Amino acid sequence: MVGDIHGGLKALVQVLERAVVSTGDRLIFLGDYVDGWSESAAVIDYLLTLAEKQSCVFLKGNHDEWCENWLLTGQAEKTWLQHGGQATIKSYAAADNAMKQIHLAFFRRMQLYEIDNRNRLFVHAGFTSMHGPQKEAYPSNVSWDRTLWEMALTLDKNIHKDSLLYPKRLKLFHEIYIGHTPTLNFNVTTPMQGCNVWNVDTGAAFKGKLSVMDIDTKTFWQSDPVKNLYPGEPGRNGA
């Protein structure tokens, strides 16, 4: 499983090598492939090629929604530009229309969530429905919600899972894997766990590293701090 990449192709290549990923491995990407470092378009090209070699699941993040909308309409939302979109647009400067259409099709194929045969949920951000992401009134919540993670972090450890006070959302799945909210927000540089929720966004867009986790063993690997791989670039520190 791969955390938020945010245009850091060098970090992605590095961490996959460190994890000794083979073509027999199934990779689940938690979204936010773009916006931050200078290689967003190249990240998408790399992922398209990777998917030809092995099984990959690509989930859609909120930054991917912004980029998809820009590729579709040519209109750049002001908020997107303030949060890394400008670097993404610049990365497409040499792209022709054919390439942009291929990337647009890729964004439109992305899944909002994945539930495996062991009842483990993979989603970019979270969900708000008491019945799971399948029943979200507003599907974009799965790309934006932070309340699931906040709840998992702050739940009183003395509240047993069988208690009526235990949040119903956390009972729906054996484990939940997310990105979206950088662990750096909590002064943590590695994947974090709150109850049965694992957060694998270790701040690659900012001053952190890109993380890959083996969900069965919880072993994880990390790239160098991504800022060190792109000297002179601000990443989202400047967005």
C-alpha positions in Angstrom: 0.0 0.0 0.0 1.4 3.4 -1.0 0.7 6.7 0.7 0.1 10.2 -0.9 2.8 10.9 -3.6 2.1 14.5 -4.5 4.2 14.7 -7.6 7.3 13.1 -6.0 8.2 10.6 -8.7 11.8 10.2 -7.4 10.4 9.3 -4.0 8.0 6.8 -5.4 10.7 5.0 -7.4 13.0 5.0 -4.4 10.6 3.6 -1.9 9.3 0.9 -4.2 12.9 -0.2 -4.7 13.5 -0.2 -0.9 10.4 -2.3 -0.4 11.7 -4.7 -3.1 8.3 -4.7 -4.8 7.9 -7.4 -7.4 5.5 -7.9 -10.2 3.7 -10.5 -8.1 2.8 -7.9 -5.5 -0.6 -6.2 -5.5 -0.3 -2.5 -4.9 -3.0 -0.2 -3.5 -2.4 3.5 -4.0 -4.3 5.7 -1.5 -4.6 8.7 -3.9 -3.2 12.3 -4.2 -0.7 11.5 -7.0 -0.4 15.2 -8.0 0.1 18.7 -6.5 3.4 19.4 -4.7 6.6 18.5 -6.4 7.4 19.1 -10.0 6.7 15.7 -11.5 3.0 15.2 -11.2 2.5 14.4 -14.9 5.4 12.0 -14.9 4.0 10.3 -11.8 0.8 9.5 -13.8 2.8 8.2 -16.7 4.8 6.0 -14.3 1.6 4.6 -12.7 0.1 3.8 -16.1 3.2 1.8 -17.1 3.3 0.1 -13.7 -0.3 -1.0 -14.0 0.7 -2.9 -17.2 3.2 -5.0 -15.3 1.3 -5.9 -12.1 -2.0 -5.6 -10.2 -2.7 -2.1 -9.0 -5.6 -0.4 -7.3 -5.7 3.4 -7.7 -7.9 5.3 -5.3 -8.9 8.9 -6.0 -7.8 11.7 -3.6 -9.1 15.2 -3.4 -6.1 16.6 -5.3 -6.8 14.1 -8.1 -10.4 15.4 -8.3 -9.0 18.9 -8.8 -6.6 17.8 -11.5 -9.3 15.7 -13.2 -11.5 18.7 -13.4 -8.7 20.9 -14.9 -7.9 18.2 -17.5 -11.6 18.0 -18.4 -12.6 21.7 -18.5 -9.3 23.6 -18.7 -10.5 25.6 -15.7 -8.3 25.8 -12.6 -10.0 26.3 -9.3 -8.4 29.1 -7.3 -8.2 26.9 -4.2 -6.5 24.2 -6.2 -3.9 26.6 -7.4 -3.2 27.6 -3.8 -2.6 24.0 -2.8 -0.2 22.7 -5.3 -2.2 22.9 -8.5 0.2 25.5 -10.1 3.1 23.0 -10.0 0.9 20.3 -11.5 -0.2 22.6 -14.4 3.5 23.4 -15.0 4.4 19.7 -15.1 1.9 19.4 -18.1 3.6 22.2 -20.0 5.1 19.9 -22.6 2.1 17.5 -22.7 0.1 17.3 -25.9 -3.7 16.8 -25.9 -3.4 13.1 -26.5 -1.4 12.6 -23.3 -3.8 14.8 -21.4 -6.7 12.7 -22.6 -5.0 9.5 -21.5 -4.4 10.9 -18.1 -8.0 12.2 -17.9 -9.2 8.7 -18.6 -7.0 7.4 -15.9 -8.3 9.8 -13.3 -11.9 9.0 -14.3 -11.2 5.2 -13.8 -9.9 5.6 -10.3 -11.9 4.0 -7.5 -13.3 5.9 -4.5 -12.6 3.0 -2.2 -11.6 -0.7 -2.1 -12.9 -3.4 0.3 -10.9 -6.6 0.2 -11.9 -10.2 1.0 -10.8 -9.8 4.6 -13.1 -6.8 5.2 -10.3 -4.2 5.1 -11.3 -0.8 3.7 -8.9 1.4 1.7 -10.0 4.9 1.1 -8.2 8.2 0.6 -9.7 10.2 3.4 -12.6 8.6 5.3 -16.4 8.4 5.3 -19.3 9.8 7.3 -22.1 7.4 6.8 -22.9 5.0 9.6 -23.3 2.3 6.8 -19.9 2.8 5.2 -18.6 4.5 2.1 -21.1 2.6 0.0 -23.9 4.7 1.4 -22.3 8.1 1.4 -24.9 10.8 0.5 -22.1 12.8 -1.1 -19.5 10.5 -2.7 -16.8 13.2 -2.6 -16.7 12.8 1.2 -14.4 9.7 0.8 -11.8 12.1 -0.7 -12.2 14.8 1.8 -13.4 13.6 5.2 -11.2 13.9 8.2 -13.7 13.1 11.0 -13.1 9.4 10.8 -9.4 9.8 11.5 -10.0 12.4 14.2 -12.5 10.1 15.9 -10.1 7.1 15.8 -7.3 9.2 17.3 -9.3 10.7 20.1 -11.5 7.7 21.1 -11.1 6.9 24.8 -9.0 3.7 25.0 -11.2 2.5 27.9 -14.3 2.2 25.7 -14.6 -1.4 24.6 -15.6 -2.3 21.1 -18.8 -3.9 22.4 -19.8 -0.7 24.2 -22.7 1.3 22.9 -20.4 4.3 23.0 -18.0 2.7 20.5 -18.3 4.5 17.1 -20.4 2.4 14.6 -18.2 3.5 11.7 -15.2 1.8 13.3 -17.1 -1.5 13.7 -17.9 -1.8 10.0 -14.4 -3.0 8.9 -11.7 -5.2 10.3 -9.1 -2.5 9.4 -9.2 0.9 7.6 -6.3 2.4 5.7 -6.3 6.1 4.7 -4.0 8.9 3.6 -5.1 12.6 3.2 -4.1 13.9 6.7 -0.3 14.1 7.0 1.0 12.5 10.2 3.4 15.4 10.4 0.4 17.3 11.7 0.9 15.3 14.9 4.7 15.5 14.9 4.9 11.9 13.6 7.0 10.9 10.6 5.9 7.3 10.2 2.5 5.6 9.6 0.1 6.1 12.5 -2.6 3.9 14.0 -5.7 5.1 15.8 -8.0 2.1 16.9 -8.3 0.0 13.7 -7.5 2.9 11.4 -4.0 3.3 9.8 -2.8 6.6 8.3 0.0 6.2 5.7 0.2 9.8 4.6 3.6 10.7 6.1 3.8 14.2 4.6 5.6 13.6 1.3 4.0 16.8 0.0 5.7 18.8 2.7 8.9 17.9 4.6 8.1 14.3 5.1 8.8 11.0 3.4 6.7 8.7 1.1 5.7 5.5 2.8 4.8 2.0 1.6 3.3 -0.5 4.0 2.8 -4.3 3.9 -0.7 -4.4 5.3 -0.4 -8.0 6.4 2.8 -7.5 8.5 2.6 -3.7 9.1 6.2 -3.5 8.0 6.8 -0.2 6.2 9.5 1.4 4.1 10.1 5.1 3.5 11.8 7.3 0.9 14.3 10.0 1.8 12.6 13.2 2.8 11.1 14.2 -0.5 12.3 17.8 -0.2 15.9 16.4 -0.4 15.1 14.7 -3.7 13.9 18.0 -5.1 16.4 20.6 -4.0 15.3 24.2 -4.6 11.6 23.3 -4.9 9.1 24.2 -2.1 6.7 21.4 -2.6 3.4 22.2 -0.8 5.5 24.1 1.8 5.2 27.0 -0.6 1.6 26.3 -1.6 
